[in-house]
Amino acid sequence: VGKRTEIVGKMYESPSSLESKTLFNQYQVKYIFLGDLERKDYKTDEKGIQSISTPIFRSGNTAIYKIN
């Protein structure tokens, strides 16, 4: 994440916004990883993530989503 912490935060916190959709395209994001660290570091909008993606893996509190 490094220099893009703020950008990544926007994508986790409002994934269905037009700005985030533009960022997903710009950075060619295909998958969203959501685990304990992401929930701790960002105010993740899990319902928003689910609205733009399909879950492809889940184990405990960890999930990987493929963006539609």
N, C-alpha and C positions, 0 to 999 in steps of 0.2 A: 504494500500500500504506500509506504513512504511518503512522498511529496503529495500524494493524491488522497490523503486522509479525509479532507473536506468533501471531495467529489464522491468517494466511496460512501461516506456518511449520507449524502443526499440520496444515493441509490438505495441504501438500506432503509432509510427513514421515510421516503416517499417514492417507492418504486413504480407506481402507476402514473406519476406526474409526467407531463410532456418533457420537462427538463431531464428527468431520469431516463426516459425512453431515448432521448437524444444522446445522452451519455452512454447508455448501453450500446447503441449503434456506433458511436464514435470510438469506443474502446473495444468493440467487437466482443462484448460479454455474451457468452452463451449459457453459462451456468451461474447459479447463486448458491454459495455455501453458507449455511446458517447453523452455527453452533453456539456453545456457551460464550466464547470470546466475542463473537459478533453481537450477541445480545447484551453483553457487558459494555462494549465500547460504543455501541450505537443504539438509538431508540428505534429498534427494528419494527417495521410494519409488516408483520407476518401475513396478515390477511391481504395486504397489498401485494406482497411477493407471490402469494398463492393465486392472486387474480391475474397475474401476467405470466405464470409459469406452470409447469407440471412437475410434481415430485417424482424423482427417479431413484432416490435412496433415502432411507430413514433408519436410524439406529439411536435409541434413547432420545437425547435432546438435539441430536445432529440430523440435519436434512440437507440434501442437495436437490436443487430445482433446475430444470431446463427451461429457459425462457422461450415462450411461444413465439 
